[in-house]
Amino acid sequence: MNISRNTVYKFEGEIRDKASIILQLNTLFSTPVGSVALDRDFGLDMTAIDLPLPIAQAKISAEIIDKVPRYIPDIRVKEVLFEADAINGELRMEVIIKNV
C-alpha cells in the first residue's frame, strides 16, 4: 500500500525547492513504520488503511501532522484533506504545506 501514490501537495507561501520537499514527503508517506533499521519510527503505520474510513483518516492525519516536522523540519502541515472514491476503493489525500 502506497499512501503517497494518490497524494496531492499544495503549498502556502514561499517554499524553496518544492521538488525536494515532495520527494521527502513521498518517502516518508510510502515507508512502513518499523522498516528503517536505525530509525524504527520513520514512516507511517500502514495498518491504519484497514480501519473504518473516518478512523483511518483521523489516524493518518494525526501521524502525518506529528511526523512531518520531525523528519522535514523546514515545513509544517497545515491541513490534511481526504477524498474517498468508494466505487474504486481509493483514498485520495491532499496535504497543505506551509513554511516554518
N, C-alpha and C positions, 0 to 999 in steps of 0.2 A: 504494500500500500504506500502510495506516494502522495502525501498531502500537498506538496508543492506543485504538483502537476497542473492542478486547476486553480492555482492561486494567482490573483491579480494584485499588483502592488500599486498604491497611489502615494505620492509624495507631497507633503505640505511644506512650503517654504523652500529655502535654498539648501539643497543637499548635493554635495560633491560626489562624483564617482558613483552614480546610481547603478551602473553595471556591476561594480564590485559589491555593493550592498545587496543587490538582488542575488548574486551568486552566494554570498554568505547566508542570506535568508533561506534560499533553496537548500543549501547544505544542511542547515540546522533543522529545517522542516522535514527533510527526507531521511534523516538519520534516526533510526530507532534508539531510544534511550537505553543505555547499558551496552551498546555495541562498540563504543570507543574505549580502547584499553586503558588509557591513562586518565580518562575523564568520563566515568560511567554516567554522569548526569547530563552529558551533552546529547541533544536530540529531543524528540518528542515521544511521549508514551503512545504507541500505536494501538494499544488496546482500547483507547477511547472511541475509536471509529466503530466498534461493535456495540456501543451503548445506544440507548434511545436517543434520537436526534437532538432534543433540547439539552440533554445531559452531556452528550458528546460535544456540542457547540460550546457549552459553558466550560467544560474541562479543557478543550483545546485552546479556547480564548485565554483562559487564565494561565495556562502553561506558556503560551506564546508571549503574553504580556510580561510574565516573570523571566523568561529565558532570553529574550532578545537583548535587553540591556546588559545582561550578564555576559553574553558572548559577542555582542556587537555594541560596544559602549558608546559609539558615536551617535546612535539613533535611539528613539523610543517608539513604541507602538501606541498610536492614539486610539485606534479602534480596530476591531476585527468583526467583519460582517460576513454572513453566510447566505448562500442562495442554494436551496435544495432542488434537485431535479429528480422527483420521485419516480418518474417514468423510466429514466435510465439509471437510477440508483447512484447518482453522483452528487457530491457536495462541493460547491464552488466557494472558495474563500477569498475575501477581499481584505487586505491588510493595509491600513492607512498609517504611514510612517511620517514621523516628524524629527527634526534635528534637535539635538540637546541644546 
